[in-house]
Amino acid sequence: MSRHLAKHIEILSYLRTSPDGCAWTREQTHKSLTPYLIEEAYETADSIDQGHVDNELRDELGDLLLQVALHSQLASERKAFAFDDVAKAIVDKLQRRYPTILGNEPNTLKTPEEIGRRWDEIKAEERKAKGLTPDSSMLDDISHGLPVLMRAAKMKDRAARAGWEWPHVGMQLNKIEEEIAELRVEVEAAKPDKEKIAHELGDLMFMLVDCARWHGIDAEDAMRTTNNRFERRFRHVEKRMKETGKDFKTCPREDRIEFWNEAKRLEKKGS
């Protein structure tokens, strides 16, 4: 263990267990820390999305490591496992998942497809070791705690590997158009039903996630990129409104659209 990592764990232990430690840190539980774990993971992803892959990414990874170390500290206090056990668990998994590279199997798998098939075989063995039998659903070990877009993609990917896949992308796009039509029916109904609209929206979003998966695109990444793009353009519109002395709420819609299109043109020029 490196000197700095050992010091990191020592500090957390002191904060948690010393009478002179931190009262807030002592009160934390796995559950109370969960929002911070998720927040730090997303902040790390955002740092990468923004292209801040040097000092800022280093600091965000440190914040994320703090969460891992905190959960490990809590576990060590009840004699369940320690930080080193967490590191050992992932080392064991990597060695198990790469038997032809890190293990004793001949290193004969050269293509991504061959490696993927062996990977699936090993994961099936792991599922069996967890007590998941062939009669268990292939979706059983997909966490409900995942972000919804990620969970949708994982479920559809698992189903696709079993054969529940579109023969070609045209059928998938037709299904998306079908879901849009069904949504339109509910939205344009004489008395729109919020629950039915939500149902159709969910179906459409699921299909869009599936479309992303089909093309090898992470839907969460795509959505983060779109959010960031919207933010940049909207901030440009706000800035231009102030520069021209226009009121955002009362100015003609055309003015807002003009500044929005201006932002798009600047993006294309790389400004």
N, C-alpha and C positions, 0 to 999 in steps of 0.2 A: 504494500500500500504506500502511495506517495506521501511525502511529508505534509503537503498541504491538505490532502484528503484526510489524513489522520488527525490533523489539527481541526479540520471542519467537524468531524465526528466528535472530537473532544469538546469543542465549544457547544455543540447541541446537547451533549450529555450534561454539561455544566448548567446550561440554561434550563434544562428540564428537571434536574435532580438536586442542584445546590440550593441551600436556603437563601443564598444571595443571587440566585438565578432570576429568570424572567417569569413573572406571574402569568402573563398572557400565554407564553409558550407552555408552561406547566398545565394549563387548562385545556390544551388542544387534544383532540381525538382524531382518529382516522377520518371520521365523518365530517368533523368541523374543518379539517384541512383539505377535503376533497375539492371545494370550489377554487382554492388557491392552486392546486395541482392542475386543474383544467385551465385556469386563467394563465398560468405560466407557460403551459404547452402552447396555447394559442398566441401568446405574446412572442414566443420563440418562432412560431410559424410566420407571424406577421413580420418579424425582423428579417426573415429570409425573403418573404414576398417583396419587401421594400428594398431589397438589395443590400441591406446592412449586415454583411457577412463577416465583418472583422471584429472590432471591439464590442459593438452592440450585441452581436450574436454570441460572443464569448460571455458577456454579462448575463444575457437571457438564459443561456445554457447553465450558468451558475445558479440562477434563481430556480431553474427546473431541478437541478441536482439537489438543491436545498430541500425541495419537497420530497424527493426520494429518500434523502438522508433522514428527514424528520419522521417519515412513516417507518423507516427501519429502526430509528431510535425508540419509537413507541413500542414496536414489536419486541425489541431487545429487552425492554423493561419488564415485559411479561414472559420473558424467556422463550419467545416463539422463534425468532430469527434475528440476525443482525445484518448490518450493511454488507459485510463480507459474504454472507449467505446469499444475498440478493445477487451479488456479482458472480458467485459460483453457479447460481441457478441459470443465469443467462449464458455463461460459458458452457455449462453442460448441455443446454438447449442447442447452441450453435454447433457443438461437436456432434450432437445427435442428428441435427438437421443436415449436416454436411459430412456424412460418413465417407464419401469418396474423396473428400479433400482433407478433412481433419481426422478421419477415422481409419479403419482398417480395410474398407472396401476398395477394390481397384478403381483408380480414377479414370473411368472409361466414359463418363458422361460429359459430352463436349458442347451440346447445343442447349439453349434455354429450355426447349421443349422436353428434352431428356431429363434435365435437372428438375424441371417442374413436376414431371411424373413421379420421380423418386421422392420429391418433397411431399407430394400428396400422399404417397404410400406411408411415409414416416409420420405425417400428421394423423393418418388413419390409425396407426399403431398407438400414437399418443392418446387419441380419443378413446381407444379401447382400454388403455391403462387408466384412464379417468373414470372407467365404468360405463362409457357410452358404447352400447352394443350396436350391432347392425340394425336392430329394431328401433334404435333411437333416431330422432329426426336429425338430419344433417345440419339443421339450424340451431341445435341445442346449445352449442358452446359459443354462439355469437352474442356478445354482451348487449344487454338492453341499455347499458350506460353509455354506449357510443353516441356521438352526434348523429342525428337522424339520417342525414345524407350518407354518412359513412356506413351506418348500419344497413341502410337500404342497398347500397352497393355491394356490401359483403354478402347479404342474403341472396341477391340476384346472381352474384358471382358463384356462390356455392351451388345454387340451383342450376346455373348454366353448366358447371362442371359435371353435373349429373345428367345433363342432356336437355334441361329446360332452357333452351336457347333459341333465338330467332334464326331461321335458315339464312336470311339475308337482311341487310340493313333497311331495305325498302319496306319490308313488313313491319319493322320496328317504327319507322317514320309514319307509316299508315296508322299504326296504333296510337301514336302521339296525336295525329290529326283527329282520330276518333275521340280521344279523351278531351281535346279542345272543343270539339263539337258538343260533347255531353256537358261540359262546363258551361258553354254558351247557352244551352237549353235552360239550365238551372238559373243562371245569372239573369237571363232575359224573361224568366217566367213572370206571369202576372203578379204572383205573390212569391217572390224569392224566398226560399227556405235556406237559412244560414247553415244548417247542419248538412243539407244536401250539397250546397256549394262547397263546403269544407271537404266533403267526401270526394267530390270530383277534382278539387284542387290537389288533394293528396294523391289521387290516381295519376294526375298529370305530372306532378313532381316526381313520383316514383319512376314514371316512364322516362323523364328527362335524365334522372340519375342513371337509369339503365342505358340510355343513349350514350352518356359520358363513359360509362364502363365499357361499352362495346368498342369505343374508339380509344380505349386506354387512357382516358382522362379521369383524374380524381375530381369528383363533383364538389367536394369541399374546397379544393384548391381553386377550381373554376369560380366558385361563388365568392371566395375571398378576393380573387383577382377582380371580379366584377364590382364588389363592394368598394375596393380601393379605387377603381377607375371612376365609379360614381362620385366618390368623395372628392377626387381631384377635380372633376368637371364642375361639381356643385360649388366647390370653394372658388373656382374661377368665376362662375356666374355671380356669386356673392361679391367678389372683389370688383368685378366690372360694374355691377350695379352701384356700388359705393363711389367708384371713380366717375360715373356719369350722373350721379345725384338722383338716381331713380329709386323708387320705393318697391321692394320686392313684391309685396302683396298687391299693390294697386297698379303697377305698370302693366302694359299690354303683354299678353302671353308671347306674342311674336318677339318682343325684346328679350325675354328670358331664353327663348329658343335660339335667337341669334347668338347670344353669348355662349350658350351650350355648344352650338355648332362651331363657334370660334375655338372653344376648348378642344374639341375633337380635331380641328385642323392643326392646332398647335401640337397635339400629341403625335400626329402623323409626321410632323416636321421634327419631332424629337425635342421640342422645347419644354 
